[in-house]
Amino acid sequence: MMPTRRIAPLPPCTRGAGPGRIGWPPYCWHGAEHAAVVCAWPCLAGGACPASGSGRGRRQTASVTSSFAAGLLHHVEMWVPDLDRTARSWGWLLGELGYEPFQRWEAGVSFRLGPTYIVLERSPDLLGGPYERCRPGVNHLAFHAGTRDRVDAIVTAGPEHGWRLLFTNRHPYAGGPDHYAAYLADGDGYEVELVATPPT
């Protein structure tokens, strides 16, 4: 289990539906038993708070108790050799998939969608050597990515954010003739699969 971490403010967020979209949410830590995520939004210049109410440092509680069914993924933690590079490429990609900035501390950052969050960390315990997806271990992470047009748009924009398309000679059916998906790798070789919603 990931230890409780109180984090530094995040920069302003341009996606999502957080109050005022001002660093949604910039301060978060787990409540008792991970039953809720307690958040506090800083006040804007002039003393007005983007969250309801006007008290400086007002605390709000964002409950995520509705999706704690056994078996659902709680979080994924990835250890990376270059946190800044990974945070830029994965921050963009996860933002395109609907994730929001969730936590930040000296050695890492995380992004959350619903009850699930993804951690990117440059741990002090990280061993040397490059990541290789073809060795024993996790090969890739697969995400639902929306429509085929949405998958295509992410593939097109990906190189500007550190992502390259894999299996180009079989794209977008590298996973099979009935499976529309894109396989991308970041600068360190971590692979994601972006799966399009089947047409109705």
MDAnalysis code that builds the backbone (N, CA, C; Angstrom):
import MDAnalysis as mda
import numpy as np

u = mda.Universe.empty(600, n_residues=200, atom_resindex=np.repeat(np.arange(200), 3), trajectory=True)
u.add_TopologyAttr("name", ["N", "CA", "C"] * 200)
u.add_TopologyAttr("resid", np.arange(1, 201))
u.add_TopologyAttr("resname", ["MET", "MET", "PRO", "THR", "ARG", "ARG", "ILE", "ALA", "PRO", "LEU", "PRO", "PRO", "CYS", "THR", "ARG", "GLY", "ALA", "GLY", "PRO", "GLY", "ARG", "ILE", "GLY", "TRP", "PRO", "PRO", "TYR", "CYS", "TRP", "HIS", "GLY", "ALA", "GLU", "HIS", "ALA", "ALA", "VAL", "VAL", "CYS", "ALA", "TRP", "PRO", "CYS", "LEU", "ALA", "GLY", "GLY", "ALA", "CYS", "PRO", "ALA", "SER", "GLY", "SER", "GLY", "ARG", "GLY", "ARG", "ARG", "GLN", "THR", "ALA", "SER", "VAL", "THR", "SER", "SER", "PHE", "ALA", "ALA", "GLY", "LEU", "LEU", "HIS", "HIS", "VAL", "GLU", "MET", "TRP", "VAL", "PRO", "ASP", "LEU", "ASP", "ARG", "THR", "ALA", "ARG", "SER", "TRP", "GLY", "TRP", "LEU", "LEU", "GLY", "GLU", "LEU", "GLY", "TYR", "GLU", "PRO", "PHE", "GLN", "ARG", "TRP", "GLU", "ALA", "GLY", "VAL", "SER", "PHE", "ARG", "LEU", "GLY", "PRO", "THR", "TYR", "ILE", "VAL", "LEU", "GLU", "ARG", "SER", "PRO", "ASP", "LEU", "LEU", "GLY", "GLY", "PRO", "TYR", "GLU", "ARG", "CYS", "ARG", "PRO", "GLY", "VAL", "ASN", "HIS", "LEU", "ALA", "PHE", "HIS", "ALA", "GLY", "THR", "ARG", "ASP", "ARG", "VAL", "ASP", "ALA", "ILE", "VAL", "THR", "ALA", "GLY", "PRO", "GLU", "HIS", "GLY", "TRP", "ARG", "LEU", "LEU", "PHE", "THR", "ASN", "ARG", "HIS", "PRO", "TYR", "ALA", "GLY", "GLY", "PRO", "ASP", "HIS", "TYR", "ALA", "ALA", "TYR", "LEU", "ALA", "ASP", "GLY", "ASP", "GLY", "TYR", "GLU", "VAL", "GLU", "LEU", "VAL", "ALA", "THR", "PRO", "PRO", "THR"])
u.atoms.positions = np.array([
    [0.849, -1.194, 0.000],
    [0.000, 0.000, 0.000],
    [0.885, 1.245, 0.000],
    [0.511, 2.230, -0.784],
    [1.287, 3.440, -0.858],
    [1.129, 4.249, 0.419],
    [2.211, 4.777, 1.007],
    [2.081, 5.547, 2.236],
    [1.327, 6.836, 2.006],
    [0.714, 7.363, 3.088],
    [0.011, 8.633, 2.994],
    [1.014, 9.729, 2.700],
    [0.677, 10.601, 1.763],
    [1.578, 11.677, 1.405],
    [0.795, 12.962, 1.313],
    [1.265, 13.975, 1.978],
    [0.719, 15.303, 1.743],
    [1.631, 15.972, 0.731],
    [1.057, 16.709, -0.150],
    [1.798, 17.105, -1.328],
    [1.846, 18.605, -1.522],
    [2.761, 19.025, -2.376],
    [2.906, 20.437, -2.699],
    [1.861, 20.843, -3.726],
    [1.596, 22.162, -3.856],
    [0.591, 22.610, -4.822],
    [0.938, 22.186, -6.237],
    [-0.078, 21.841, -6.999],
    [0.075, 21.549, -8.413],
    [-0.112, 22.834, -9.207],
    [0.431, 22.904, -10.418],
    [0.165, 24.068, -11.253],
    [-1.291, 24.065, -11.702],
    [-1.790, 25.221, -12.189],
    [-3.180, 25.264, -12.647],
    [-3.475, 24.177, -13.660],
    [-4.628, 23.565, -13.532],
    [-5.028, 22.473, -14.410],
    [-5.997, 23.004, -15.458],
    [-5.815, 22.605, -16.698],
    [-6.668, 23.119, -17.763],
    [-7.776, 22.156, -18.135],
    [-7.782, 20.960, -17.484],
    [-8.825, 19.996, -17.795],
    [-9.632, 19.713, -16.549],
    [-10.781, 19.090, -16.743],
    [-11.555, 18.614, -15.608],
    [-12.565, 19.633, -15.134],
    [-13.279, 19.253, -14.070],
    [-14.382, 20.077, -13.590],
    [-14.180, 20.488, -12.151],
    [-12.937, 20.642, -11.715],
    [-12.662, 21.077, -10.348],
    [-13.098, 22.512, -10.147],
    [-13.329, 22.925, -8.905],
    [-13.771, 24.296, -8.633],
    [-12.816, 25.318, -9.237],
    [-13.288, 26.061, -10.196],
    [-12.483, 27.086, -10.837],
    [-11.344, 26.533, -11.672],
    [-11.228, 25.214, -11.755],
    [-10.137, 24.576, -12.478],
    [-8.781, 25.108, -12.020],
    [-8.650, 25.408, -10.763],
    [-7.386, 25.908, -10.227],
    [-6.690, 24.757, -9.534],
    [-5.751, 24.127, -10.223],
    [-4.979, 23.036, -9.652],
    [-5.861, 21.986, -9.023],
    [-6.615, 21.259, -9.791],
    [-7.666, 20.364, -9.278],
    [-7.112, 19.026, -8.875],
    [-7.094, 18.583, -7.649],
    [-7.064, 19.469, -6.482],
    [-5.620, 19.628, -6.031],
    [-5.193, 20.796, -5.582],
    [-3.777, 20.988, -5.311],
    [-3.288, 20.388, -4.001],
    [-4.145, 20.161, -3.026],
    [-3.725, 19.529, -1.790],
    [-4.636, 18.337, -1.521],
    [-4.078, 17.145, -1.487],
    [-4.899, 15.973, -1.227],
    [-4.158, 15.001, -0.334],
    [-4.881, 14.336, 0.519],
    [-4.314, 13.265, 1.305],
    [-5.446, 12.321, 1.659],
    [-5.121, 11.083, 1.927],
    [-6.148, 10.102, 2.203],
    [-6.776, 10.319, 3.567],
    [-8.094, 10.195, 3.621],
    [-8.801, 10.213, 4.885],
    [-8.717, 8.842, 5.542],
    [-9.375, 8.704, 6.659],
    [-9.332, 7.459, 7.413],
    [-9.780, 6.286, 6.543],
    [-9.028, 5.196, 6.608],
    [-9.355, 3.950, 5.910],
    [-9.485, 4.136, 4.405],
    [-8.887, 5.194, 3.854],
    [-8.983, 5.466, 2.421],
    [-10.451, 5.607, 1.992],
    [-11.322, 5.991, 2.895],
    [-12.741, 6.101, 2.566],
    [-13.057, 7.381, 1.824],
    [-12.192, 8.339, 1.889],
    [-12.418, 9.596, 1.199],
    [-11.079, 10.241, 0.927],
    [-11.055, 11.148, -0.008],
    [-9.880, 11.937, -0.266],
    [-10.188, 13.353, 0.188],
    [-9.423, 13.848, 1.142],
    [-9.663, 15.176, 1.689],
    [-8.838, 16.173, 0.906],
    [-9.483, 17.213, 0.430],
    [-8.807, 18.184, -0.416],
    [-8.994, 19.586, 0.131],
    [-8.000, 20.431, -0.112],
    [-8.119, 21.838, 0.257],
    [-7.653, 22.673, -0.923],
    [-8.451, 23.647, -1.305],
    [-8.082, 24.519, -2.411],
    [-7.582, 25.850, -1.869],
    [-6.457, 26.356, -2.370],
    [-5.977, 27.651, -1.901],
    [-6.865, 28.766, -2.430],
    [-6.866, 29.877, -1.737],
    [-7.683, 31.012, -2.168],
    [-6.997, 31.745, -3.307],
    [-7.798, 32.349, -4.135],
    [-7.281, 33.148, -5.225],
    [-6.863, 34.509, -4.699],
    [-6.206, 35.266, -5.555],
    [-5.819, 36.617, -5.161],
    [-7.053, 37.402, -4.747],
    [-6.939, 38.142, -3.667],
    [-8.079, 38.902, -3.178],
    [-8.876, 38.157, -2.131],
    [-8.532, 36.901, -1.873],
    [-9.155, 36.177, -0.773],
    [-10.339, 35.314, -1.153],
    [-10.747, 35.293, -2.452],
    [-11.897, 34.482, -2.839],
    [-11.450, 33.059, -3.095],
    [-12.153, 32.105, -2.512],
    [-11.783, 30.702, -2.690],
    [-12.577, 30.088, -3.832],
    [-11.931, 29.289, -4.687],
    [-12.663, 28.620, -5.765],
    [-13.621, 27.573, -5.250],
    [-13.339, 26.977, -4.089],
    [-14.276, 26.032, -3.497],
    [-15.400, 26.812, -2.832],
    [-16.488, 26.119, -2.473],
    [-17.606, 26.805, -1.853],
    [-17.158, 27.423, -0.542],
    [-17.665, 28.614, -0.237],
    [-17.264, 29.310, 0.980],
    [-16.106, 30.237, 0.681],
    [-15.694, 31.036, 1.679],
    [-14.644, 32.007, 1.436],
    [-13.516, 31.923, 2.447],
    [-13.541, 30.926, 3.327],
    [-12.473, 30.821, 4.309],
    [-11.175, 30.373, 3.665],
    [-10.090, 31.063, 3.969],
    [-8.807, 30.739, 3.365],
    [-8.381, 29.346, 3.818],
    [-8.035, 28.495, 2.844],
    [-7.634, 27.144, 3.176],
    [-8.797, 26.241, 3.536],
    [-9.995, 26.603, 3.102],
    [-11.176, 25.807, 3.420],
    [-10.996, 24.370, 2.940],
    [-11.348, 23.406, 3.779],
    [-11.197, 21.998, 3.433],
    [-12.514, 21.449, 2.893],
    [-12.402, 20.716, 1.811],
    [-13.554, 20.050, 1.224],
    [-13.269, 18.555, 1.196],
    [-14.290, 17.744, 1.206],
    [-14.108, 16.301, 1.132],
    [-14.736, 15.782, -0.139],
    [-13.918, 15.107, -0.943],
    [-14.411, 14.487, -2.177],
    [-14.516, 12.996, -1.921],
    [-15.714, 12.511, -1.717],
    [-15.893, 11.100, -1.391],
    [-15.764, 10.239, -2.631],
    [-15.028, 9.169, -2.509],
    [-14.899, 8.226, -3.610],
    [-15.324, 6.841, -3.149],
    [-16.270, 6.816, -2.195],
    [-16.661, 5.544, -1.599],
    [-17.565, 4.724, -2.500],
    [-18.101, 5.326, -3.555],
    [-19.091, 4.624, -4.366],
    [-18.476, 3.576, -5.289],
    [-17.145, 3.575, -5.429],
    [-16.515, 2.676, -6.390],
    [-15.447, 1.796, -5.751],
    [-15.706, 1.332, -4.537],
    [-14.730, 0.517, -3.825],
    [-15.050, -0.968, -3.914],
    [-15.667, -1.418, -4.994],
    [-16.002, -2.825, -5.131],
    [-14.729, -3.664, -5.143],
    [-14.769, -4.790, -4.458],
    [-13.617, -5.683, -4.420],
    [-13.219, -6.094, -5.826],
    [-11.930, -6.097, -6.082],
    [-11.413, -6.503, -7.371],
    [-11.089, -5.365, -8.318],
    [-11.658, -4.169, -8.073],
    [-11.312, -3.031, -8.915],
    [-9.882, -2.598, -8.619],
    [-9.234, -2.051, -9.608],
    [-7.857, -1.611, -9.452],
    [-7.798, -0.377, -8.561],
    [-6.968, -0.429, -7.529],
    [-6.807, 0.701, -6.608],
    [-5.787, 1.704, -7.157],
    [-4.557, 1.248, -7.410],
    [-3.569, 2.105, -8.048],
    [-2.472, 1.271, -8.692],
    [-1.764, 1.904, -9.605],
    [-0.585, 1.327, -10.237],
    [0.580, 2.258, -9.935],
    [1.699, 1.702, -9.496],
    [2.873, 2.514, -9.209],
    [4.010, 2.112, -10.140],
    [4.507, 3.092, -10.883],
    [5.596, 2.870, -11.834],
    [6.834, 3.611, -11.353],
    [7.945, 2.908, -11.281],
    [9.214, 3.543, -10.946],
    [9.925, 3.910, -12.241],
    [10.350, 5.147, -12.328],
    [10.876, 5.672, -13.595],
    [12.250, 6.310, -13.369],
    [13.102, 6.309, -14.397],
    [14.439, 6.872, -14.238],
    [14.505, 8.385, -14.308],
    [13.539, 9.016, -14.968],
    [13.540, 10.474, -15.125],
    [12.119, 10.973, -14.862],
    [11.884, 11.454, -13.654],
    [10.524, 11.831, -13.268],
    [9.982, 12.975, -14.110],
    [10.791, 14.007, -14.350],
    [10.288, 15.156, -15.104],
    [9.847, 14.747, -16.503],
    [10.675, 13.948, -17.171],
    [10.331, 13.515, -18.534],
    [9.071, 12.654, -18.533],
    [9.015, 11.714, -17.595],
    [7.856, 10.829, -17.545],
    [6.597, 11.584, -17.161],
    [6.717, 12.507, -16.217],
    [5.539, 13.277, -15.797],
    [4.990, 14.112, -16.945],
    [5.868, 14.622, -17.798],
    [5.390, 15.396, -18.950],
    [4.646, 14.513, -19.942],
    [5.236, 13.381, -20.307],
    [4.604, 12.539, -21.329],
    [3.362, 11.837, -20.783],
    [3.466, 11.261, -19.602],
    [2.315, 10.575, -19.027],
    [1.260, 11.558, -18.546],
    [1.675, 12.718, -18.065],
    [0.695, 13.720, -17.651],
    [-0.194, 14.135, -18.814],
    [0.435, 14.322, -19.975],
    [-0.364, 14.663, -21.157],
    [-1.300, 13.522, -21.522],
    [-0.747, 12.301, -21.629],
    [-1.568, 11.173, -22.072],
    [-2.714, 10.904, -21.109],
    [-2.414, 10.849, -19.830],
    [-3.472, 10.573, -18.853],
    [-4.515, 11.688, -18.846],
    [-4.078, 12.918, -19.072],
    [-5.040, 14.017, -19.181],
    [-5.974, 13.832, -20.358],
    [-5.445, 13.349, -21.472],
    [-6.276, 13.076, -22.638],
    [-7.289, 11.970, -22.363],
    [-6.969, 11.098, -21.420],
    [-7.861, 9.986, -21.083],
    [-8.798, 10.320, -19.925],
    [-8.730, 11.539, -19.418],
    [-9.659, 11.965, -18.380],
    [-9.117, 11.960, -16.966],
    [-7.851, 11.608, -16.786],
    [-7.256, 11.631, -15.448],
    [-6.956, 13.069, -15.024],
    [-6.959, 13.286, -13.720],
    [-6.654, 14.591, -13.148],
    [-5.408, 14.491, -12.272],
    [-4.609, 15.568, -12.187],
    [-3.505, 15.572, -11.227],
    [-4.026, 15.297, -9.823],
    [-3.354, 14.433, -9.097],
    [-3.854, 13.982, -7.798],
    [-2.870, 14.263, -6.666],
    [-1.626, 13.823, -6.793],
    [-0.635, 14.000, -5.736],
    [0.688, 14.441, -6.337],
    [1.476, 15.141, -5.547],
    [2.842, 15.472, -5.938],
    [3.691, 15.537, -4.689],
    [4.853, 14.939, -4.757],
    [5.828, 15.018, -3.675],
    [7.198, 15.042, -4.328],
    [8.255, 15.102, -3.534],
    [9.590, 15.316, -4.090],
    [9.981, 14.258, -5.108],
    [9.595, 13.017, -4.858],
    [10.047, 11.923, -5.713],
    [8.987, 11.422, -6.681],
    [7.809, 12.026, -6.711],
    [6.790, 11.464, -7.580],
    [5.589, 12.352, -7.796],
    [4.680, 11.834, -8.615],
    [3.439, 12.510, -8.949],
    [2.412, 11.436, -9.281],
    [1.137, 11.740, -9.090],
    [0.115, 10.769, -9.457],
    [-1.060, 11.466, -10.116],
    [-1.844, 10.650, -10.832],
    [-3.018, 11.134, -11.555],
    [-4.160, 10.178, -11.267],
    [-5.377, 10.732, -11.115],
    [-6.502, 9.907, -10.688],
    [-7.682, 10.046, -11.637],
    [-8.371, 8.916, -11.823],
    [-9.654, 8.882, -12.516],
    [-10.560, 8.007, -11.689],
    [-11.604, 8.591, -11.105],
    [-12.468, 7.835, -10.208],
    [-11.669, 7.331, -9.017],
    [-11.839, 6.069, -8.651],
    [-11.137, 5.553, -7.478],
    [-9.722, 5.055, -7.783],
    [-9.316, 5.103, -9.040],
    [-8.029, 4.544, -9.441],
    [-7.031, 5.660, -9.726],
    [-5.808, 5.474, -9.252],
    [-4.781, 6.458, -9.563],
    [-3.504, 5.774, -10.019],
    [-2.718, 6.510, -10.796],
    [-1.468, 6.012, -11.354],
    [-0.335, 6.852, -10.806],
    [0.653, 6.179, -10.240],
    [1.784, 6.829, -9.594],
    [3.010, 6.717, -10.488],
    [3.708, 7.826, -10.663],
    [4.995, 7.861, -11.347],
    [6.018, 8.314, -10.319],
    [7.018, 7.487, -10.058],
    [7.935, 7.800, -8.963],
    [9.383, 7.509, -9.343],
    [10.249, 8.433, -8.974],
    [11.701, 8.230, -9.062],
    [12.162, 7.877, -7.652],
    [12.002, 6.614, -7.304],
    [12.270, 6.165, -5.940],
    [13.770, 6.163, -5.647],
    [14.156, 6.523, -4.413],
    [15.575, 6.407, -4.040],
    [16.054, 4.962, -4.011],
    [15.122, 4.001, -4.013],
    [15.479, 2.580, -4.017],
    [15.540, 1.998, -5.424],
    [15.355, 2.838, -6.432],
    [15.362, 2.371, -7.813],
    [16.721, 1.776, -8.175],
    [16.727, 0.585, -8.741],
    [17.956, -0.051, -9.192],
    [18.332, 0.463, -10.576],
    [19.589, 0.328, -10.919],
    [20.059, 0.794, -12.206],
    [19.610, -0.118, -13.331],
    [19.822, 0.344, -14.563],
    [19.460, -0.445, -15.733],
    [18.181, 0.044, -16.363],
    [18.065, -0.072, -17.689],
    [16.869, 0.410, -18.390],
    [15.697, -0.544, -18.230],
    [14.505, 0.004, -18.384],
    [13.300, -0.817, -18.417],
    [13.236, -1.546, -19.757],
    [12.769, -2.782, -19.726],
    [12.600, -3.552, -20.959],
    [11.302, -4.331, -20.869],
    [10.339, -3.963, -21.688],
    [9.007, -4.550, -21.595],
    [8.973, -6.018, -22.010],
    [9.994, -6.493, -22.709],
    [10.012, -7.891, -23.133],
    [10.642, -8.819, -22.095],
    [11.123, -8.258, -20.998],
    [11.629, -9.083, -19.908],
    [10.478, -9.447, -18.979],
    [10.679, -10.412, -18.062],
    [9.608, -10.738, -17.102],
    [9.168, -9.498, -16.342],
    [7.884, -9.382, -16.147],
    [7.316, -8.210, -15.488],
    [6.121, -7.693, -16.273],
    [5.727, -6.488, -15.973],
    [4.588, -5.882, -16.664],
    [4.997, -5.488, -18.076],
    [4.219, -5.913, -19.052],
    [4.508, -5.584, -20.444],
    [3.924, -4.242, -20.842],
    [2.668, -4.002, -20.488],
    [2.056, -2.728, -20.845],
    [0.800, -2.505, -20.012],
    [0.321, -1.260, -20.030],
    [-0.961, -0.906, -19.435],
    [-1.935, -0.600, -20.567],
    [-3.160, -1.090, -20.456],
    [-4.172, -0.871, -21.489],
    [-5.299, -0.012, -20.925],
    [-5.716, 0.982, -21.709],
    [-6.751, 1.921, -21.295],
    [-7.878, 1.953, -22.324],
    [-9.116, 2.046, -21.854],
    [-10.202, 2.440, -22.735],
    [-9.933, 3.885, -23.154],
    [-10.055, 4.174, -24.437],
    [-9.663, 5.500, -24.923],
    [-10.756, 6.227, -25.681],
    [-11.978, 5.675, -25.730],
    [-13.057, 6.365, -26.424],
    [-13.202, 5.901, -27.862],
    [-13.659, 6.788, -28.705],
    [-13.952, 6.438, -30.091],
    [-12.674, 6.186, -30.893],
    [-12.839, 5.631, -32.054],
    [-11.697, 5.430, -32.953],
    [-11.065, 6.763, -33.322],
    [-11.887, 7.770, -33.560],
    [-11.353, 9.094, -33.882],
    [-10.516, 9.631, -32.728],
    [-10.947, 9.350, -31.496],
    [-10.196, 9.822, -30.325],
    [-8.851, 9.114, -30.237],
    [-8.840, 7.814, -30.473],
    [-7.580, 7.070, -30.492],
    [-6.654, 7.637, -31.560],
    [-7.189, 7.871, -32.747],
    [-6.378, 8.400, -33.843],
    [-5.798, 9.774, -33.497],
    [-6.594, 10.602, -32.835],
    [-6.124, 11.943, -32.474],
    [-4.966, 11.871, -31.481],
    [-5.051, 10.956, -30.528],
    [-3.964, 10.803, -29.551],
    [-2.702, 10.300, -30.240],
    [-2.864, 9.353, -31.154],
    [-1.713, 8.838, -31.907],
    [-1.046, 9.967, -32.690],
    [-1.833, 10.814, -33.326],
    [-1.292, 11.910, -34.127],
    [-0.521, 12.906, -33.263],
    [-1.067, 13.238, -32.100],
    [-0.429, 14.221, -31.222],
    [0.674, 13.628, -30.362],
    [0.707, 12.311, -30.246],
    [1.623, 11.662, -29.327],
    [3.091, 12.023, -29.474],
    [3.657, 12.054, -30.698],
    [5.080, 12.356, -30.834],
    [5.497, 13.695, -30.237],
    [4.607, 14.671, -30.227],
    [4.931, 15.967, -29.624],
    [5.072, 15.871, -28.111],
    [4.599, 14.768, -27.540],
    [4.612, 14.603, -26.088],
    [5.433, 13.388, -25.653],
    [6.297, 12.925, -26.532],
    [7.221, 11.870, -26.156],
    [6.746, 10.452, -26.402],
    [5.699, 10.276, -27.205],
    [5.162, 8.945, -27.481],
    [5.396, 8.565, -28.939],
    [5.727, 7.280, -29.167],
    [5.890, 6.782, -30.530],
    [4.980, 5.574, -30.737],
    [4.508, 5.429, -31.946],
    [3.606, 4.335, -32.289],
    [4.397, 3.055, -32.513],
    [3.937, 1.959, -31.901],
    [4.529, 0.641, -32.094],
    [3.720, -0.147, -33.129],
    [4.329, -1.181, -33.664],
    [3.654, -2.093, -34.596],
    [2.988, -1.328, -35.741],
    [3.728, -0.409, -36.314],
    [3.146, 0.489, -37.318],
    [2.611, -0.260, -38.536],
    [3.226, -1.393, -38.858],
    [2.776, -2.130, -40.042],
    [1.457, -2.842, -39.824],
    [1.018, -2.939, -38.551],
    [-0.256, -3.604, -38.253],
    [-1.270, -2.664, -37.601],
    [-0.890, -1.444, -37.390],
    [-1.794, -0.475, -36.762],
    [-2.969, -0.177, -37.681],
    [-4.185, -0.041, -37.184],
    [-4.628, -0.093, -35.783],
    [-5.172, -1.463, -35.339],
    [-4.776, -2.511, -36.053],
    [-5.301, -3.837, -35.719],
    [-4.187, -4.786, -35.264],
    [-3.185, -4.232, -34.580],
    [-2.089, -5.069, -34.095],
    [-2.561, -6.089, -33.069],
    [-3.661, -5.818, -32.414],
    [-4.203, -6.741, -31.421],
    [-5.208, -7.725, -31.995],
    [-5.442, -7.682, -33.297],
    [-6.407, -8.579, -33.918],
    [-7.345, -7.827, -34.840],
    [-7.997, -8.515, -35.775],
    [-8.828, -7.847, -36.781],
    [-10.072, -7.170, -36.222],
    [-10.489, -7.546, -35.043],
    [-11.681, -6.947, -34.435],
    [-11.342, -6.053, -33.247],
    [-10.073, -5.696, -33.119],
    [-9.612, -4.946, -31.941],
    [-8.897, -3.686, -32.418],
    [-9.644, -2.571, -32.420],
    [-9.079, -1.290, -32.876],
    [-8.359, -0.648, -31.708],
    [-7.039, -0.527, -31.813],
    [-6.255, -0.006, -30.693],
    [-4.943, 0.556, -31.211],
    [-4.333, 1.405, -30.389],
    [-3.005, 1.936, -30.674],
    [-2.065, 1.511, -29.562],
    [-0.868, 1.099, -29.946],
    [0.167, 0.733, -28.987],
    [1.257, 1.792, -29.061],
    [1.496, 2.461, -27.942],
    [2.464, 3.550, -27.890],
    [3.525, 3.248, -26.847],
    [4.724, 3.788, -27.047],
    [5.794, 3.672, -26.063],
    [6.352, 5.059, -25.784],
    [6.702, 5.302, -24.514],
    [7.299, 6.589, -24.171],
    [8.815, 6.521, -24.345],
    [9.520, 7.576, -23.934],
    [10.954, 7.646, -24.147],
    [11.757, 6.613, -23.394],
    [11.181, 6.006, -22.363],
    [11.873, 4.981, -21.588],
    [11.414, 3.569, -21.955],
    [10.518, 3.464, -22.921],
    [10.070, 2.158, -23.367],
    [8.827, 1.626, -22.687],
    [8.221, 2.398, -21.773],
    [6.971, 1.954, -21.150],
    [5.862, 2.000, -22.199],
    [5.096, 0.926, -22.273],
    [4.105, 0.779, -23.331],
    [2.686, 0.930, -22.792],
    [1.850, 1.583, -23.583],
    [0.419, 1.645, -23.293],
    [-0.339, 1.170, -24.519],
    [-1.511, 0.649, -24.266],
    [-2.447, 0.262, -25.314],
    [-3.694, 1.102, -25.151],
    [-4.107, 1.776, -26.190],
    [-5.295, 2.629, -26.178],
    [-6.366, 1.931, -26.996],
    [-7.392, 1.460, -26.313],
    [-8.423, 0.624, -26.941],
    [-9.641, 1.466, -27.287],
    [-10.054, 1.399, -28.534],
    [-11.239, 2.142, -28.977],
    [-12.513, 1.405, -28.569],
    [-13.528, 2.183, -28.289],
    [-14.839, 1.615, -27.980],
    [-15.393, 0.912, -29.229],
    [-15.837, -0.308, -29.116],
    [-16.377, -1.006, -30.303],
    [-17.570, -0.242, -30.877],
    [-17.682, -0.167, -32.176],
    [-18.833, 0.523, -32.771],
    [-20.126, -0.223, -32.454],
    [-21.203, 0.532, -32.304],
    [-22.498, -0.085, -31.989],
    [-23.285, -0.316, -33.259],
])
